[in-house]
Amino acid sequence: MRAAAVWLSLALLAQPAAAQFESREAIALQNQILQMRQELEQLRARGTGSAIAAPTPRGGGGGGGGNEMVGQLLDRVTAMEEETRRLRGRVDELDNRNRRLAADLQKLSEDMEFRLNQREGAATPPTRPPAVAAGQTQRPVPPTAPVVAPVVGPGAAPANAAPRTPERALLDGQAALGRRDFTAAEAAAREALAARAGAQQANAQLLLGDALNGRRDFGNAAIAYNEAYTRARTSPRAPDALIGLAGAFQGLGNKREACDTLGDLRTNHPGITPAQQARADALRARAQCR
């Protein structure tokens, strides 16, 4: 993503230079047109003065040459005016394209900054308890009162209950997701992630993405889906992660990124299941992918 932003920044830096080059050409042509118009006016003035001073010879050699020169100058002026109009149109087109690219870059930069901040916030280690000052004694914790981290949200286990295994948490989270209880599904996914069970990390990230997507938190859902795909690029769930990521991009209004993600799905995972294909086709239709 950062490489794409750098490439887009370089492309934007190249656009004003091209527009400036076109503007210099237009100014040079405009100066030539003004100079030729002055020459044309001088020729016309000379032609008028000659007609008053003396009649035009019947041989017609000088008058015909003057008319021919005037005609050539007029043709050149007309051609240069057309070229000036073309260059002005090109400059306007480059200016409009530059503004569009600047807006796209700004939006992409804000999206990337938001996602990086979210990821850094999720990766922040828990705060350690304050150290005991010198000369003070720490009271021992009674063995009969273990500290259990409370889980907030509907469908969460009671505080005094034994913690669930990651597999049990994922099953409960999928059940909550089926009931559209996205808060409980998110809590179960985070519980499974906190257990750091390597075999279930990708499934937990997928469940987290589905829960956040259901809550319309598309930015964090995209991060969860991307993390799931990074952890399991070759697993059967990898297409689900890409489809979820494309759906999150669609929810954010980034149709181009959604279509690019679906293109990666088609290229890297051609043998997806009919259900996955149906979801991908529906997303392509909504994003109007070509």
N, C-alpha and C positions, 0 to 999 in steps of 0.2 A: 504493500500500500504506500509506504514511504517512497519507494522507487517510482511509483506512478505519479505521486505528487511532484517529485523532482523533475520527472520528464515533462509534466504539464507546465511547471514553472518555466523550464527552458523554452518550451514552445511559446509561452506567452511573452517571454523576453524577446523572441525573434519577431513577433508580430509588429510592434511599434517601429522597428528598424525598417521592415518592408514598407510600412505605410509612409515613413519619412522619405524613403527612397522614391516612392511613387509621387510624393508631394513635390520633391525637388524637380522631377521630370516635368510635372505639370507647370511649375513656375517657369522653368526654362522655355517650355513651349509657349506659355503665355507671353513671355518677353519677345520671343521670335515673332509671334502674331502681331504684337504691337509695333515692332520694328517694320514688319512688312506692310502693315496698314499705313504707317507713315510714308514708306516708299511709294505705296500706291497713291496716296493723296498727292505726293509730289509729282508723280507721273501725270495724274489727272490735271494738276495745276499747270504743268508744262504744256500739256495738250491743249488746254483752254487758251493759254497765252499765245501759243503758236497759231491757233486758229484766228485770233484777233489780229496778230501782227502781220501775217501773210497767208494767202490761200494755200491750201494743201496741193502739192504737185500732183498732176494727173497720173504720173507714173506710179504713184502709190507705194514706193519702196519704203520710205521712212514711216508713213502713217501705219502701214500694215505691220511693220516690225514693232511699233509702239503698242498697237492693239494686241498683238500676240503676247508681248511681255506682260501687259496688264492682265490678260486672260490667264497666263501662267501663274502670276502672283495671286490672283483670285483663287485659282485651284489649290495653290499651296496653303493659302490662308484657310480655306474651307477644310482641307485635310487636317491641318493642325488644330483647328477648332474641334473637329471630330475626335482627334486623338486626345485633346484636353478633356473633353467630356468623358471619354472612356477611362482616362486615368482618374478623374474625379470620382467616377462610379466605383472604380477599383479601390480607391482610398476609403470611400464610405463603406464598402463591403468589408475591408480589412478592419476598419474601426468597429463595426458591428460585431465581427467575429471576435475581435479582441475583448470587447465587453462581455460577450457570452462566455468566453473561456475564463475570464477573470471571475465571473460569477460562479462558474462551475468549480474553479479552483478554491474559491472561498468556502463554498459549501462542502467540498471534499475535505478541506483542511479542518473545518469545524467538526465534521463527522469523525475524522480520524482522532482529533484531540479528545472528543467526547469518549470514544471507545477506549483509547489508551488510558484516560483518567479512570474509567470504569474498571479496566483490567488491573491497573495499579492499585485501585482501592480494594478490589477483591483479593489481591495478593498480599495486602498489608498484614503482617503478623499480629496476633493478638497482643494487647498491652500486658506487660508483665506486672505482677503485683509489686507494690513499693517495698523496698528493702527495709529490714528492721534496723532501726537506728542503734548506734553503739550504746551499750549500757541497758538496753531494753530486752526483755525476754518475750519471746513469741508464745502465745498461748497455744497449746496443742489442740488440734482438732479432734473431737471425740470420734472414735472409730465407728460409732453407730450412726453418724450423720454424714454420709458421703455427699460431696457436692455434685449435683447433676445439672448440666446446662439446660435451662428451660427452652422448649421449642414453642414459639409463638405461632398461632394460626389454628384454624379449624382442622380437626382430624389429627392433631398432634398428640403424641403419647403423653401421659401424665408425667409430672416432674419426678415422682418417686418410682416410676417404672424402669425396668432394665432397658438399656439402649437396644434398639433393633439392629439386626445384622444389615449390612448393605443390601443384600438380596431382598430381605423382608421390607426394607425401606423403599426399594424400587418398586416392589409389587404393590405396596400401599400407595405409592405415588402414582402409579399407572391407574389404579382404581380411582383415586381422587381426580385424576385427569379425565377419566371417563365420566365422572359426575360433574365436570366443569368446576371443580373446587381447585382453582389454580393456586390459591395460597397454600393449601395443604400439599399439593403436588410439588410446589417450589421448596417447601420446608423438607419434604422427604428427599428431594434431589440433593439439597445442600447437606443433609445428614449423611447421605451416602458418599458425597464428595469428601466430607470431613473425615470419614473412616479411612480414606486413602487406600481403598481396595483397588489394586491396579486393574484387575479384570473387569471391574464394573465402572471405571471412571468415564469411559466413553458413553455408556448407557445413562449414567447419571447426568452427564453434560447434555445429552439429548433430551432427557426428561426436564432438565432445568430450562432448556431452550423452548420446549413445548409449553411449559407453564408460563414463562415470561411472555411468549408470543400470545398466549391466551389472555394475558393481562394487558396486551397491547404495548408492552415495554419492548418495542422492536429493536432498540439499540443494544440493550443487554442480551436480548434473545440472539441477535446476530453474533455477539461475542461468544455466547455459549455454543451455538452451532459450529462456529469456526473452530473452537477448542475441541469439540467432539470429533470433527473431521481430522484435525491435526493428530489426535490420539489414535485414530483408527482409520487410516486412509485405505487400507486393504480389507477391512472387515465388511460383512454384509450390511452393516448399518451406515457405512460411509455415504451411500446415495441418499439416505434419509437426512443426514447432516447437511448435504449440499442443497437438498430440496427445502429444508427448513431455513437455511441461510438465504436462499433466493426469496422465500416468502417474507423473511424479515426485511430484506432490502426493498421488496415491493411495498411493505407496510411503511417504510421510511420515505417512500416516494422515489427511490433510486432505481428507476426501471432499467437503466443501462447496466448497473451492477447486477441486478437480478437476471437479466438476459445473459450476461457474461458467465454467471455462475451456472445457469442451466446449460450453457454451451460446454463448460467444463464437465458437467454431469454426462452429457452426451458423448464427449470425447473419451473421458477416462473410465466411464462405467456404462458401456453399451448394453450389458446384459442385465438390466434391472427388472424387477418383478412387474407384472401388469398393474398392481396397485400403485407402485412407485411411478410408473409411466403415466398413469392417469393423473396423479398429483402434479407431476412435472408439466404435462400438457395443459392442465388448468391454469398453472402459473404463467406459462408462455402466452396463453390467450389473454390473461388479465394484463400482463406487462406489454402486450403487443410486440412480442419478439419476432424478428424476421427469420 
